[in-house]
Amino acid sequence: MILIFSCSNNLEEGKYYSLSTIKKHARNGQMVHSNGLVTERIEKRIFLVEDDDVSLILNLSDYKKESKYLGKNSKVVFSGTYRKKAFQKPEIKVLSLQKVEEFK
């Protein structure tokens, strides 16, 4: 599973962030299967699927249809994967930050 959000510009590609930080910056979005099916709309909350092996990189150009659900005032589209280690809080790795204008 991949998480896609509209978010602020305060996140950097390739870095891991705590769930609380992601929640602070994410506005609305969706949860997408690797086959491109949108499984759940997300509005100001984040759902995590328990899977430590997720390392998919989303090619956002393949998901133009889904990107219309992102907020009109969004600065960037965020896609990322998450990890959870024993006795630690979940972290999300930012894989790509793309300007929304590129997908119109």
Protein Blocks (a to p, Z undefined) as FASTA:
>chain_A
ZZdddddfkbcehiacdfklmmmmpcbdcdddfkopafbdcehiacddddfkbccdcdfk
lmmmmmmmpcfkbfbdcdddddddehiacddddfbdcdfklmZZ
